[in-house]
Amino acid sequence: MSASTMILTEDEPRAAEVLAFPQRPQDRLRIALHKLDEALRAQARATADFRAAMGELKTKMGDVQTGMLTYRDALDRTASDIDHAVQKAKELRETAQRLVPQG
């Protein structure tokens, strides 16, 4: 297999690429500004992604809060129903005790 048709996998090291160093100061400055511009664009994308993720997190946390409030309300209703059932059971026990002849 020739070098031009060789396919490297991600695990295989790649050969180092030699770049010519610009001789003129204007060229070095132009390259530096280009790299800075690329870095600023990457930072802007990362910031936008972060803000989007924070917005999604805020939405999800609101959903969790709503779910917890709904759950708490259901627990409160259940506790109230249990208190009511306990009171009715006590009333029935008192009624049964009155109806059963003491012996």
N, C-alpha and C positions, 0 to 999 in steps of 0.2 A: 504494500500500500504506500503510495507516495505521500509526502507531507501535505500536499495541497488537498488530498481527499481524506486525510485523517480527521476523525471526529473525536473530540475530547468530551469526556463526561464531566459532570460537576466536581467529581472527586479528584480528577487529574489536574496537576498544576499546569498553568499556562505559561508560555514563554514570556519573558519580560519584553516589553515594547520600549525601544529606545527612541526618545523624542529629541529633536534638535533644539538646543537652547537658543532663543532669539538673541541676536547680537545687538540690535538697535534698542535703545531705551523705550522708544515709542511702541515697538512691538511687544516688549515685556509688559509695558503699561496696558496696552490693548488686551493682551491675554489675561492679565491680572483682573482688569475690569470685567472682562467676559466671565471669568470664573466667579467673581463677586456677584455678578448679575445672576448667574446660575444658582449660586448659593441662596441669594435673596428670594428667587422664585421657589426654590425647594422649601425654604422657611415659610413662605406665604402659604404654600400648599399644606405643609404640616400644621400650620396655625389654623387654617380653614378646616382641616380634618379634625383637629382637636376640638374646635368650637362645635362642629357637627356632632362629635361624640359626646360632648358635654350636654348639648341640647337633647340628644337621645337619652342620655342618662337622666336628665331632669324629667323627661316624659315618663320614663320607666319608674322612677322614684315616685312620681305622682300617681301612677297606676298602683304601685305597691301601697302607698298611703291610703288610696281609695279602698283597696281590697282589705286592708287592716281595719279601717273604719267600719266597713260592711261586716266583717267578721266580729268586731267588738259589739256592734249592734245586735247581731244574731246571738252572741253569748249573753248579752243583757236580757234579750227577750226570753232565752232559754232559762236563765236564772229566775226571771219573773214567773215563767210557767211552772218551774219546779217549786218555787215558794207557794204559788197558788195550789198546786197539787198536794204539797205537804199540809197546808192549812185544811184543805178538803178531807185529806186522810185523817187528820186529827178530829175533825167534826164527825166523820163517819165512825171512828173508834168510840167517841163519846156517846154517839147515838146507839151504837151496838152495845155498849156497856149498860146503858139505861134499859135497853130492851131485853137483855139477857137476865133471867132471874138469878138473884144472888142466892147462893146456895148452901 
